[in-house]
Amino acid sequence: MELRTHNCGELRESDAGKQVKLCGWLSSVRDLGAVIFFVLRDYYGYTQAVASDEAMKEQVRSIPRESTISVQGKVVLRSAPNKDMPTGMIEIEPSRIEVLGKCYEQLPFEIATSTQSREDVRLKYRFLDLRNPQVKDKIVFRSKVVSWLRNKMTQMGFLEITTPILTSSSPEGARDYIVPSRVYPGKFYALPQAPQQYKQLLMASGFDKYFQIAPCFRDEDARADRSPGEFYQLDTEMCFATQEDVFAVMEEVLSGVFKEFSPAGYKVDNGPFRRISYRDAMRDYGTDKPDLRNPLLVKDVTDILTGKAPFFEQGKTIKAIAVDNFHETRKWIEALVERSKQNGASNMYWFRLDEKEELVGGIAKFVSADKAALEERLGLKANSFVAVLAEESGVEKQAGYVRTELGTGLDLLEKDAFRFCWIVDFPMYEYDDEGQLTFCHNPFSMPQGGLEALNTQDPLDILAYQYDSVVNGVELSSGAVRNHEPAIMERAFEIVGYGKDVIEQKFSALYNAFKFGAPPHAGIAPGVDRIVMLLQGEQSIREIITFPMDRNARDILMGAPSSVTEKQLKEVHIKLDLPKESK
C-alpha cells in the first residue's frame, strides 16, 4: 500500500534493519526527556517507536493522542524487549513523522479504559469506544461467528436468499415499525418482524433449503438479551421437513458453532439435545427457558401442605425448592425473600433441616407434622434449606425465579459448560394479559392433530409443533412445523377471532400460495446476537453489537429517532398529533 509498508502488528526480529512506513493512531507517549517512546496502534496491533532527535521529540510532543500519524523509519531491536507484546522485540527509529488526521477535541474517556465509562457516553462516542482493542475484538469475533454460520449452512445444502425489508404490517405478536408511503397516501409499509411469510413463500416456490442472516425489526422494550428495535437471526426453512429434521440440522449447527468458538476447556453438548415438554419445563424448572447447569428442581407440595397454615389455603398451588448443604445466614435468606417479593411473589416461605435433621426456622412449626412426607418428596438431608411459594396463579414462574436465585446465589451452576435442550409441545393458544385468547407462539404453526384437533378440542388443550432451543437459560431460537393447509389456517385464526377476510387481507400472499400445492415445511431462527453474547460471556447484548441502541431504543450516536421537517411530513401525507407538554 502507498501509505504503509506494514501494519502495526506485523514486524518481528527478522525485520530488523528494514526501512518501513507505518500508519495508525498515536496511542500513548512516554516522555523521558532524553528520549520519547510512543506507540502506534492500528486494527492489527501496536508498534513502539523511539525519538531521540530534538526536533523529532518536539514534533511528537505537539501531536495530540489519538491523532492518526504516519511514521517512516528503521526497524531496530529493543534494548528492553516486551515479551507480552507481539511486536515487543523491535521498535522504530523514525526519520519522518507526518500527521494524517489531527485529534482536535479532548477525549471523553481514555481509549484503553473506555468500558469503565458510562454507557451513554460510550454510545455517544462509539467510534472512540470501538478503538479499544477489547471492544473491537468482540466485533471481530462476531464477524467470524457469522462467517462460520454462513459457511456451515452452505455446506449443509442451504441456499442464502435475502428477503425484502419493506413489507406489509401483520399481527405477528410484537409492534411493527411502520413506514409511510409517499406514492400511496394513507398507506404504510412495515419493517419485517421476521422474514416469516417470505421464507414460507420460498418453500411454496420450490426452494428446498433456505437461510439468511436476517435483520428483524420489533418496536419493543429493551432486554439484556435482545437489542431494542433491530436484531439479527440465522433464519432457516426446510421443505418436506419434520420437527426432527429441523432438530438434526440445528443440533449440528449450534453444537458446532459453540464448540468452534467457546473458550478453551468448555463443555458443549452434542446432539441429540434433551427434549423437554413445555408443561414439564414449567413444572420442574418454573420456566420455559431452563438453565440445565442448575441442579435444583421445583417440586409440587400442594397435596402435602394445603390447609397446614393460614397462607396455604385451598385454591393455592404450593411449590418447593430444596437445597442441600446450606449454610447461609438468616440475613441472606431474608434478602432472598425480599427479592422474590419484588419479583411479584406474595411471599416466600422457608424452613431448614438442621444438622440433627430437625425442622427449624421460618415456617417449621407449620410443617413439622409433615416432615416425613416432605423429606420423601424433596429428598431432604441434614442441613437442607427449603424455599416455599404459594399462589393462586403464576406460582410456577415465581418458583422458577427463586430456583434461579438459589442456583446463582449459592454458586451451584456447572462451570464452563453450554447445556442445550429443546422445549417442545407448546400450547397452540393462551390467554393474554387482557383475557383474550391468542396464539401462544407463532400463528403459522401446525397444530398437533391438525384440523380435527382445532374442531374438537378445547383451544387451551391443543398442542402445536412449536419448539425453542435453549442454552444456559437463554432462549436461542424459536421455530415450528408450519401450517400449510388453507382450511387449517382458516380455523386456527378463527379461534382467536380473525375471520377469513382478515387472513386474506393480512396474509394474502401466503394464504393464496397454500392453495397451489404447498409442501409441508418447517424452520427455525437462532438469534445471532445471543449466540455471540453467550460465547463472549457478556451480560449485555449491546457489548457485541457494533452500533447498538440504548435501553430506551435511542441511537445516541446518530441522534435517532429524530424530528423531520414539515415538508417531509407533507410528502408522506402525515400530520402530527403530539401530546401537549405539561407546564
C-alpha positions as a printed NumPy array, in Angstrom:
array([[  0.   ,   0.   ,   0.   ],
       [  1.188,   3.507,  -0.793],
       [  0.768,   4.898,   2.733],
       [  2.285,   1.959,   4.607],
       [  4.602,  -0.967,   4.044],
       [  3.495,  -2.931,   7.129],
       [  0.748,  -2.878,   9.741],
       [  1.299,  -2.264,  13.44 ],
       [  1.042,  -5.914,  14.466],
       [  3.356,  -7.354,  11.845],
       [  7.022,  -6.555,  12.461],
       [  9.328,  -9.068,  14.201],
       [ 13.046,  -9.567,  14.996],
       [ 13.663, -10.801,  11.451],
       [ 12.645,  -7.353,  10.149],
       [ 15.486,  -5.555,  11.988],
       [ 17.346,  -3.189,   9.683],
       [ 14.43 ,  -2.672,   7.266],
       [ 13.145,   0.742,   6.276],
       [  9.368,   0.711,   6.898],
       [  6.393,   3.014,   6.896],
       [  3.524,   2.551,   9.374],
       [  0.201,   4.328,   9.845],
       [ -2.056,   4.365,  12.867],
       [ -3.338,   6.198,  15.91 ],
       [ -0.974,   7.763,  18.429],
       [ -1.947,   5.547,  21.359],
       [  0.448,   6.612,  24.102],
       [  3.518,   8.754,  24.715],
       [  6.216,   8.222,  27.375],
       [  8.498,  11.252,  27.628],
       [ 11.778,  10.5  ,  29.426],
       [ 13.416,  13.764,  28.387],
       [ 16.412,  12.332,  26.571],
       [ 14.146,  10.068,  24.516],
       [ 10.445,   9.791,  23.856],
       [  8.789,   6.429,  23.413],
       [  5.465,   6.5  ,  21.579],
       [  3.152,   3.718,  20.5  ],
       [  1.298,   3.475,  17.227],
       [ -1.943,   1.459,  17.125],
       [ -3.991,   0.197,  14.209],
       [ -6.53 ,  -2.585,  13.618],
       [ -3.795,  -5.229,  13.758],
       [ -1.875,  -4.261,  16.884],
       [  0.75 ,  -1.977,  18.385],
       [  4.272,  -0.923,  17.43 ],
       [  6.578,   1.213,  19.559],
       [  8.782,   3.967,  18.152],
       [ 11.539,   5.921,  19.886],
       [ 12.589,   9.513,  19.112],
       [ 15.904,  10.959,  20.329],
       [ 16.387,  13.796,  17.853],
       [ 15.351,  17.128,  19.45 ],
       [ 13.239,  18.276,  16.517],
       [ 11.56 ,  14.878,  16.322],
       [ 10.864,  14.896,  20.069],
       [  9.228,  18.33 ,  19.87 ],
       [  7.084,  17.133,  16.994],
       [  5.87 ,  14.113,  18.98 ],
       [  5.112,  16.331,  21.989],
       [  2.958,  18.574,  19.809],
       [  0.732,  15.775,  18.467],
       [ -2.443,  15.107,  20.49 ],
       [ -3.032,  11.478,  21.374],
       [ -5.485,   9.622,  19.108],
       [ -4.367,  11.629,  16.096],
       [ -3.605,   9.469,  13.077],
       [  0.014,   9.646,  12.011],
       [  2.472,   8.136,   9.567],
       [  5.883,   7.004,  10.842],
       [  8.715,   6.236,   8.444],
       [ 11.97 ,   4.832,   9.739],
       [ 14.261,   1.917,  10.525],
       [ 13.357,  -1.245,  12.455],
       [ 15.781,  -1.832,  15.341],
       [ 15.932,  -4.379,  18.157],
       [ 14.727,  -3.182,  21.535],
       [ 17.226,  -2.92 ,  24.358],
       [ 14.402,  -3.868,  26.767],
       [ 12.074,  -6.283,  24.944],
       [  8.411,  -6.65 ,  25.887],
       [  7.597, -10.342,  25.521],
       [  3.895,  -9.736,  26.227],
       [  3.598,  -7.728,  23.018],
       [  3.757,  -9.487,  19.589],
       [  5.957,  -6.667,  18.254],
       [  7.735,  -6.274,  21.559],
       [ 11.195,  -7.335,  20.323],
       [ 11.541,  -4.363,  17.958],
       [ 10.852,  -0.642,  17.709],
       [ 11.059,   2.03 ,  15.03 ],
       [ 13.671,   4.764,  14.844],
       [ 11.72 ,   7.359,  12.853],
       [ 13.22 ,   9.515,  10.152],
       [  9.913,  11.178,   9.35 ],
       [  6.601,  11.663,  11.167],
       [  3.528,  13.05 ,   9.442],
       [  0.169,  13.926,  10.964],
       [ -2.6  ,  12.464,   8.804],
       [ -5.607,  13.356,  10.926],
       [ -5.301,  15.551,  14.   ],
       [ -7.384,  14.943,  17.133],
       [ -8.786,  18.419,  17.846],
       [-11.049,  17.642,  20.819],
       [-10.368,  16.452,  24.338],
       [-11.086,  12.735,  24.627],
       [-14.293,  11.952,  26.575],
       [-12.58 ,   8.895,  28.053],
       [ -9.305,   7.012,  27.865],
       [ -9.45 ,   4.562,  24.962],
       [ -7.828,   1.73 ,  26.915],
       [-10.398,   2.011,  29.728],
       [-13.482,   3.034,  27.724],
       [-15.545,   0.105,  29.059],
       [-15.392,   1.667,  32.519],
       [-17.178,   4.82 ,  31.303],
       [-20.921,   5.457,  31.499],
       [-22.854,   3.62 ,  28.807],
       [-24.465,   6.76 ,  27.393],
       [-21.025,   8.353,  26.918],
       [-19.685,   5.188,  25.294],
       [-22.628,   5.094,  22.88 ],
       [-22.356,   8.78 ,  22.005],
       [-18.668,   8.31 ,  21.165],
       [-18.971,   4.726,  19.967],
       [-16.388,   5.345,  17.226],
       [-13.86 ,   6.021,  20.003],
       [-15.113,   3.132,  22.148],
       [-14.529,   0.806,  19.191],
       [-10.87 ,   1.858,  19.085],
       [-10.415,  -0.001,  22.372],
       [ -8.994,  -3.382,  21.311],
       [-11.167,  -5.159,  23.9  ],
       [-14.304,  -3.688,  22.328],
       [-13.088,  -4.075,  18.756],
       [-12.209,  -7.745,  19.32 ],
       [-15.844,  -8.528,  20.176],
       [-16.972,  -7.144,  16.82 ],
       [-14.231,  -9.09 ,  15.02 ],
       [-15.331, -12.194,  16.93 ],
       [-18.936, -11.613,  15.84 ],
       [-17.842, -11.393,  12.205],
       [-16.031, -14.726,  12.493],
       [-19.087, -16.402,  14.052],
       [-21.361, -15.096,  11.273],
       [-18.877, -16.266,   8.639],
       [-18.757, -19.73 ,  10.238],
       [-22.553, -19.964,  10.306],
       [-22.824, -18.859,   6.695],
       [-20.253, -21.426,   5.555],
       [-21.836, -24.209,   7.62 ],
       [-25.316, -23.607,   6.243],
       [-23.971, -23.552,   2.686],
       [-22.075, -26.8  ,   3.281],
       [-25.32 , -28.381,   4.508],
       [-27.082, -27.541,   1.265],
       [-28.915, -24.386,   2.289],
       [-29.236, -21.547,  -0.211],
       [-28.745, -17.986,   1.037],
       [-31.571, -15.738,  -0.157],
       [-32.283, -12.19 ,   1.012],
       [-35.895, -11.149,   1.554],
       [-37.477,  -7.658,   1.437],
       [-37.096,  -5.081,   4.201],
       [-40.154,  -3.037,   3.216],
       [-43.208,  -5.249,   3.587],
       [-46.775,  -5.163,   4.895],
       [-47.88 ,  -4.924,   8.503],
       [-49.125,  -8.156,  10.066],
       [-50.248,  -9.214,  13.552],
       [-47.25 , -11.386,  14.5  ],
       [-47.035, -10.642,  18.216],
       [-44.888,  -7.511,  18.508],
       [-45.428,  -3.928,  17.388],
       [-44.375,  -3.088,  13.852],
       [-42.157,  -0.248,  12.778],
       [-44.271,   1.391,  10.083],
       [-43.061,   3.441,   7.106],
       [-45.468,   5.866,   5.384],
       [-45.777,   5.718,   1.615],
       [-45.311,   8.897,  -0.409],
       [-46.866,   7.445,  -3.549],
       [-49.898,   5.878,  -1.853],
       [-51.416,   8.389,   0.599],
       [-52.569,   6.85 ,   3.866],
       [-50.805,   3.567,   3.162],
       [-47.854,   2.192,   5.104],
       [-45.07 ,  -0.304,   4.732],
       [-43.736,  -2.162,   7.762],
       [-40.257,  -3.341,   8.601],
       [-40.336,  -7.14 ,   8.985],
       [-40.545,  -8.552,  12.498],
       [-39.021, -11.62 ,  10.844],
       [-38.905, -12.955,   7.257],
       [-41.6  , -15.444,   8.28 ],
       [-44.015, -15.164,   5.376],
       [-41.315, -14.718,   2.765],
       [-39.419, -17.824,   3.768],
       [-42.616, -19.867,   3.71 ],
       [-43.366, -18.451,   0.266],
       [-39.912, -19.607,  -0.819],
       [-40.866, -23.142,   0.229],
       [-44.102, -22.853,  -1.745],
       [-41.975, -21.652,  -4.67 ],
       [-39.984, -24.869,  -4.673],
       [-36.742, -23.84 ,  -2.966],
       [-35.681, -26.728,  -0.771],
       [-33.464, -25.242,   1.959],
       [-33.221, -21.51 ,   2.655],
       [-31.219, -19.383,   5.071],
       [-30.121, -15.814,   5.61 ],
       [-28.555, -13.691,   8.347],
       [-31.774, -11.732,   8.64 ],
       [-32.378,  -8.339,  10.253],
       [-35.596,  -8.254,  12.274],
       [-37.373,  -5.124,  13.484],
       [-39.675,  -5.012,  16.501],
       [-40.867,  -1.949,  18.367],
       [-40.48 ,  -3.381,  21.841],
       [-38.719,  -2.601,  25.082],
       [-35.06 ,  -3.454,  25.591],
       [-33.9  ,  -6.565,  27.409],
       [-30.464,  -7.7  ,  28.435],
       [-30.534, -10.441,  25.772],
       [-32.252,  -8.51 ,  22.955],
       [-31.437,  -5.203,  21.377],
       [-34.479,  -2.923,  21.033],
       [-35.591,  -2.128,  17.519],
       [-33.271,  -4.319,  15.492],
       [-31.66 ,  -7.721,  15.886],
       [-30.266, -10.45 ,  13.641],
       [-31.116, -14.126,  13.373],
       [-29.957, -17.13 ,  11.398],
       [-33.249, -17.56 ,   9.594],
       [-33.818, -21.022,   8.1  ],
       [-36.573, -23.058,   6.463],
       [-36.715, -26.577,   5.007],
       [-39.098, -28.179,   2.519],
       [-40.693, -31.576,   3.232],
       [-39.279, -31.431,   6.754],
       [-40.475, -32.613,  10.143],
       [-39.649, -31.331,  13.607],
       [-36.95 , -33.978,  13.963],
       [-35.374, -32.941,  10.658],
       [-35.017, -29.375,  11.945],
       [-33.558, -30.648,  15.216],
       [-30.937, -32.76 ,  13.403],
       [-29.755, -29.777,  11.361],
       [-29.737, -27.278,  14.212],
       [-28.025, -29.625,  16.659],
       [-25.148, -29.918,  14.209],
       [-25.042, -26.146,  13.631],
       [-25.432, -25.   ,  17.25 ],
       [-23.183, -27.616,  18.797],
       [-20.647, -26.918,  16.063],
       [-20.534, -23.142,  16.445],
       [-20.294, -23.34 ,  20.24 ],
       [-17.512, -25.902,  20.052],
       [-15.651, -23.81 ,  17.486],
       [-15.789, -20.549,  19.418],
       [-16.145, -21.486,  23.104],
       [-13.269, -20.648,  25.445],
       [-10.758, -23.456,  25.892],
       [-11.931, -26.18 ,  28.239],
       [-15.66 , -25.527,  27.874],
       [-18.008, -28.489,  27.674],
       [-20.589, -28.297,  24.862],
       [-23.474, -30.732,  24.412],
       [-23.555, -32.905,  21.32 ],
       [-26.828, -33.711,  19.633],
       [-29.372, -35.037,  20.167],
       [-30.191, -32.371,  22.746],
       [-32.518, -33.197,  25.596],
       [-36.23 , -32.766,  24.78 ],
       [-38.449, -31.238,  27.492],
       [-42.151, -30.557,  27.023],
       [-43.374, -27.063,  27.834],
       [-45.548, -28.348,  30.675],
       [-42.699, -30.403,  32.168],
       [-40.365, -27.412,  31.937],
       [-42.823, -25.2  ,  33.804],
       [-43.403, -27.96 ,  36.375],
       [-39.76 , -28.842,  37.057],
       [-37.974, -25.541,  36.417],
       [-40.644, -22.846,  36.631],
       [-39.671, -21.524,  33.194],
       [-39.691, -22.493,  29.54 ],
       [-36.041, -21.383,  29.384],
       [-34.424, -23.74 ,  31.918],
       [-30.751, -23.451,  32.756],
       [-29.688, -27.087,  32.918],
       [-26.444, -26.135,  34.651],
       [-28.586, -25.522,  37.742],
       [-29.166, -28.848,  39.577],
       [-32.195, -27.612,  41.557],
       [-35.722, -28.777,  40.739],
       [-39.109, -27.344,  41.618],
       [-41.432, -29.798,  43.374],
       [-45.19 , -29.579,  43.883],
       [-46.181, -29.988,  47.553],
       [-49.776, -28.778,  47.26 ],
       [-51.164, -32.127,  48.396],
       [-48.912, -32.128,  51.463],
       [-49.227, -28.539,  52.697],
       [-52.691, -27.316,  51.72 ],
       [-54.523, -26.173,  54.876],
       [-51.484, -26.635,  57.107],
       [-51.04 , -22.863,  57.604],
       [-53.149, -19.721,  57.081],
       [-51.119, -18.889,  53.983],
       [-51.61 , -22.377,  52.491],
       [-55.355, -22.118,  51.988],
       [-57.395, -24.091,  49.467],
       [-57.083, -22.879,  45.875],
       [-53.37 , -22.139,  46.033],
       [-50.696, -24.16 ,  44.269],
       [-47.69 , -24.742,  46.516],
       [-44.194, -25.225,  45.137],
       [-40.935, -26.006,  46.951],
       [-37.249, -25.875,  46.035],
       [-34.807, -27.77 ,  48.253],
       [-31.069, -27.121,  48.547],
       [-28.57 , -29.472,  50.18 ],
       [-25.574, -28.424,  52.266],
       [-26.994, -24.984,  53.052],
       [-25.041, -22.811,  55.481],
       [-26.147, -19.26 ,  54.674],
       [-27.256, -16.752,  57.32 ],
       [-30.728, -15.588,  58.244],
       [-29.855, -12.234,  56.671],
       [-29.072, -13.975,  53.362],
       [-32.436, -15.764,  53.467],
       [-34.334, -12.554,  54.244],
       [-32.68 , -10.836,  51.282],
       [-33.863, -13.688,  49.049],
       [-37.39 , -13.342,  50.445],
       [-37.355,  -9.615,  49.665],
       [-36.127, -10.156,  46.104],
       [-38.851, -12.732,  45.489],
       [-41.475, -10.22 ,  46.641],
       [-40.019,  -7.556,  44.379],
       [-40.319, -10.049,  41.555],
       [-44.068, -10.368,  42.19 ],
       [-44.44 , -13.166,  44.736],
       [-46.898, -12.543,  47.558],
       [-44.3  , -14.07 ,  49.885],
       [-41.55 , -16.658,  50.008],
       [-41.73 , -19.038,  52.974],
       [-38.893, -21.245,  54.145],
       [-37.626, -23.78 ,  56.635],
       [-34.46 , -25.753,  57.238],
       [-33.452, -29.262,  58.227],
       [-30.58 , -28.753,  60.676],
       [-27.566, -30.977,  61.291],
       [-29.681, -33.06 ,  63.688],
       [-32.314, -33.448,  60.936],
       [-34.839, -31.367,  62.843],
       [-37.098, -28.833,  61.124],
       [-36.17 , -25.306,  62.209],
       [-36.667, -21.653,  61.197],
       [-39.279, -19.892,  59.114],
       [-42.49 , -21.944,  58.854],
       [-41.057, -25.067,  60.511],
       [-43.787, -25.157,  63.174],
       [-46.494, -25.301,  60.497],
       [-44.923, -28.158,  58.517],
       [-43.262, -30.252,  61.227],
       [-46.137, -32.767,  61.246],
       [-45.44 , -33.417,  57.54 ],
       [-41.698, -33.868,  57.972],
       [-41.604, -37.445,  56.664],
       [-43.687, -36.622,  53.575],
       [-41.576, -33.564,  52.801],
       [-38.334, -35.494,  53.256],
       [-39.503, -38.123,  50.803],
       [-40.883, -35.656,  48.225],
       [-37.943, -33.234,  48.39 ],
       [-35.113, -35.654,  49.193],
       [-34.128, -33.688,  52.297],
       [-30.896, -34.32 ,  54.144],
       [-29.187, -32.749,  57.133],
       [-28.505, -29.029,  56.5  ],
       [-31.106, -28.74 ,  53.76 ],
       [-32.923, -25.468,  53.033],
       [-36.383, -25.329,  51.503],
       [-37.998, -22.304,  49.82 ],
       [-41.786, -22.488,  49.502],
       [-44.135, -20.396,  47.353],
       [-47.929, -20.477,  47.354],
       [-50.04 , -18.562,  44.823],
       [-53.475, -18.847,  43.264],
       [-51.854, -18.3  ,  39.85 ],
       [-48.361, -17.799,  38.444],
       [-46.609, -19.833,  41.131],
       [-44.516, -21.695,  38.543],
       [-42.779, -18.525,  37.371],
       [-42.252, -17.368,  40.947],
       [-40.71 , -20.707,  41.841],
       [-38.575, -20.517,  38.713],
       [-37.243, -17.149,  39.804],
       [-36.338, -18.453,  43.266],
       [-34.701, -21.542,  41.736],
       [-32.511, -19.28 ,  39.61 ],
       [-31.654, -17.021,  42.548],
       [-30.683, -20.013,  44.672],
       [-28.623, -21.577,  41.912],
       [-26.67 , -18.412,  41.13 ],
       [-26.524, -17.041,  44.675],
       [-25.159, -20.309,  46.082],
       [-22.805, -20.851,  43.129],
       [-24.409, -24.165,  42.2  ],
       [-24.262, -23.778,  38.421],
       [-21.998, -26.108,  36.476],
       [-18.867, -24.243,  35.425],
       [-17.52 , -23.805,  31.899],
       [-20.353, -25.557,  30.093],
       [-23.012, -24.886,  27.478],
       [-26.018, -27.12 ,  28.142],
       [-28.68 , -27.276,  25.427],
       [-32.254, -28.509,  25.37 ],
       [-35.324, -28.357,  23.176],
       [-38.58 , -27.144,  24.672],
       [-41.351, -28.861,  22.717],
       [-45.127, -29.308,  22.731],
       [-46.022, -25.682,  23.345],
       [-49.714, -24.884,  23.73 ],
       [-51.186, -23.598,  20.495],
       [-53.199, -20.931,  22.342],
       [-53.095, -18.971,  25.586],
       [-54.868, -16.044,  27.217],
       [-53.06 , -12.708,  27.1  ],
       [-52.903, -10.171,  29.943],
       [-56.262,  -8.724,  28.854],
       [-58.003, -12.089,  28.963],
       [-58.149, -12.514,  25.187],
       [-57.399, -15.848,  23.564],
       [-54.314, -15.523,  21.368],
       [-51.577, -17.587,  19.774],
       [-49.049, -18.814,  22.294],
       [-46.145, -18.712,  19.865],
       [-46.101, -18.484,  16.091],
       [-49.501, -18.086,  14.39 ],
       [-48.253, -20.036,  11.363],
       [-47.619, -23.253,  13.318],
       [-49.199, -26.608,  12.622],
       [-51.443, -27.809,  15.462],
       [-50.814, -31.336,  16.646],
       [-53.829, -33.277,  15.451],
       [-54.476, -30.908,  12.561],
       [-57.968, -29.73 ,  11.714],
       [-59.6  , -32.361,  13.885],
       [-57.892, -31.02 ,  16.992],
       [-58.961, -27.463,  16.145],
       [-62.567, -28.583,  15.718],
       [-62.908, -30.94 ,  18.667],
       [-60.524, -29.904,  21.455],
       [-60.574, -27.073,  23.966],
       [-58.204, -24.493,  22.452],
       [-56.102, -24.467,  25.635],
       [-55.565, -28.236,  25.31 ],
       [-54.28 , -28.083,  21.733],
       [-50.537, -28.514,  21.372],
       [-48.528, -27.224,  18.43 ],
       [-45.45 , -28.383,  16.58 ],
       [-43.535, -25.462,  18.054],
       [-40.126, -25.627,  19.66 ],
       [-37.467, -23.472,  21.267],
       [-33.781, -24.188,  21.61 ],
       [-32.436, -23.089,  24.987],
       [-28.852, -22.906,  26.236],
       [-27.863, -21.981,  29.794],
       [-31.246, -20.424,  30.478],
       [-31.296, -18.284,  27.331],
       [-33.812, -18.835,  24.543],
       [-31.603, -19.138,  21.489],
       [-34.212, -19.769,  18.829],
       [-37.863, -20.429,  18.135],
       [-39.273, -22.494,  15.337],
       [-42.178, -24.599,  14.164],
       [-43.561, -27.019,  11.671],
       [-45.66 , -24.693,   9.546],
       [-49.35 , -24.804,   8.852],
       [-49.509, -25.203,   5.056],
       [-53.187, -26.152,   4.62 ],
       [-55.671, -23.282,   3.923],
       [-58.518, -24.955,   5.85 ],
       [-56.342, -25.444,   8.939],
       [-55.082, -21.877,   8.67 ],
       [-58.644, -20.53 ,   8.455],
       [-59.778, -22.457,  11.521],
       [-56.636, -21.647,  13.535],
       [-57.154, -17.915,  13.049],
       [-60.919, -18.153,  13.507],
       [-60.403, -19.452,  17.062],
       [-58.641, -16.194,  18.048],
       [-61.228, -14.031,  16.318],
       [-59.712, -13.498,  12.881],
       [-62.106, -14.254,  10.057],
       [-61.23 , -15.376,   6.554],
       [-61.357, -11.753,   5.431],
       [-58.57 , -10.847,   7.878],
       [-56.39 , -13.691,   6.609],
       [-56.953, -12.582,   3.023],
       [-56.073,  -9.013,   3.962],
       [-53.088,  -9.597,   6.266],
       [-51.641, -12.808,   4.841],
       [-52.991, -12.807,   1.288],
       [-49.775, -13.964,  -0.392],
       [-49.194, -16.864,   1.992],
       [-52.872, -17.853,   2.042],
       [-53.075, -17.871,  -1.753],
       [-49.803, -19.769,  -2.099],
       [-51.166, -22.543,   0.081],
       [-53.97 , -23.07 ,  -2.451],
       [-51.477, -24.113,  -5.134],
       [-49.884, -27.237,  -3.718],
       [-47.747, -26.068,  -0.811],
       [-45.27 , -28.593,   0.623],
       [-45.017, -29.455,   4.318],
       [-42.215, -27.304,   5.686],
       [-40.546, -26.337,   8.945],
       [-37.934, -23.907,  10.171],
       [-36.21 , -22.128,  12.991],
       [-34.218, -18.929,  13.578],
       [-31.404, -18.84 ,  16.173],
       [-30.5  , -15.36 ,  17.357],
       [-27.05 , -14.351,  16.112],
       [-26.679, -11.602,  18.724],
       [-27.44 , -14.044,  21.531],
       [-25.027, -16.668,  20.216],
       [-22.203, -14.134,  20.212],
       [-23.214, -12.73 ,  23.614],
       [-23.105, -16.187,  25.193],
       [-19.811, -17.134,  23.571],
       [-18.254, -13.882,  24.766],
       [-19.631, -14.306,  28.287],
       [-21.308, -10.883,  28.144],
       [-24.314,  -9.952,  30.268],
       [-25.468,  -7.171,  27.925],
       [-26.15 ,  -7.762,  24.249],
       [-25.1  ,  -4.188,  23.465],
       [-21.469,  -5.174,  24.034],
       [-21.394,  -7.333,  20.899],
       [-23.306,  -5.001,  18.553],
       [-21.258,  -2.526,  16.546],
       [-23.603,   0.438,  16.883],
       [-26.23 ,  -0.505,  19.481],
       [-29.217,   1.473,  20.672],
       [-29.54 ,   2.265,  24.35 ],
       [-32.108,   0.748,  26.714],
       [-34.708,   3.258,  25.506],
       [-34.285,   2.367,  21.821],
       [-32.337,   5.54 ,  21.074],
       [-29.343,   5.706,  18.774],
       [-27.374,   8.263,  20.787],
       [-24.567,   8.379,  18.229],
       [-26.767,   9.277,  15.251],
       [-29.476,  11.073,  17.219],
       [-32.297,   8.728,  16.275],
       [-35.234,   8.872,  16.492],
       [-35.187,  12.467,  15.338],
       [-37.614,  15.105,  14.151],
       [-38.269,  15.613,  10.448],
       [-39.283,  18.738,   8.568],
       [-42.834,  19.777,   7.8  ],
       [-42.009,  19.311,   4.116],
       [-41.017,  15.675,   4.714],
       [-44.244,  15.053,   6.607],
       [-46.356,  16.577,   3.852],
       [-44.627,  14.414,   1.237],
       [-45.829,  11.277,   3.035],
       [-49.214,  12.787,   3.947],
       [-48.617,  12.755,   7.71 ],
       [-49.887,  15.272,  10.255],
       [-48.585,  15.004,  13.806],
       [-50.907,  14.851,  16.798],
       [-48.484,  15.138,  19.689],
       [-49.49 ,  15.174,  23.364],
       [-49.42 ,  18.639,  24.911],
       [-46.422,  19.315,  27.095],
       [-47.309,  19.69 ,  30.773],
       [-46.416,  23.058,  32.259]])
